Amino acid sequence: MSRHGTQLGPYTLHEEINAGGMSEIWLGTDTTGKAVAVRLMLNNSTFAFTERRRFLTGCETLKACQDGRHIIGYIEHGKIGGELALVLEYVEGENLKLRMAANDPVLSEGIAQVLIDMAESLEVVHDRGFMHLDFKPENVLLTRNGSLRLIDFDLAQPIPNPPRKLDKNPGTPHYMSPEQLGREPVDHRADVWAFGVSAFELLTYRKPFPGESADDVYRGQRDRAGFQTPRALNPDIPAGLERIILKCLEQDPDRRYGSMSVVAYELRRELYV
């Protein structure tokens, strides 16, 4: 049944923007007519404990990570009009996965700034004490004017010290680090890996470790059989940028960058942005 025109507390729903397994997102307006994005949890069953906890944890983490630039803007969350909802800044744009599929010139022409903004978005999350754990092009929005917003904090967790094994292991295998796929202790350096995979993909239109299953991806990460460097796939990539990406993709987390702040700094220095 369509929710078009439905009133949800102070918000009016107008058009469905996106829908996934756990939630749907609507374009709405507040009482002043300002556009907002309203994310609604689909499973409202009394026993949807995991979904509700993940939804609410993601809302609280997003609220704690606001920076006004690279993180999607938080407005409020909780029971609104009787439904569990998260109200967000509305931005006109598409995620990087869709932009890549469309060969969008805004993405290709502004790729240096996109890479820096991606790194800075994760820097914010880590500085606030969290790891995102689902960083990938699909979770990065690029607006019409080329600004970037990191979204979807449902899997985020506080950064552990020392690294620890995750109780559950959700995520997208192609962007998960070897320690995640190998069920070994994890910390924020898993996001550094995911950034490296995303940067590799944005620059080459290929994943560094393809595979049909999580086991295939993990095997490729460990064995590196058939692995091609970014410049082997796209010679236009500067050697210094390739060096940064390959350091993010070190199998041993101790050999990766220990901080996204350093990644962002080195990107700015290398790309002169």
Beta strands, then each sheet from edge to edge (+ up, - down):
strand 1: 7-8
strand 2: 11-19
strand 3: 23-29
strand 4: 35-41
strand 5: 74-80
strand 6: 83-89
strand 7: 93-95
strand 8: 130-131
strand 9: 140-143
strand 10: 148-150
strand 11: 157-158
sheet 1: 1+ 2- 3+ 4- 6+ 5-
sheet 2: 7+ 9- 10+
sheet 3: 8+ 11-
end
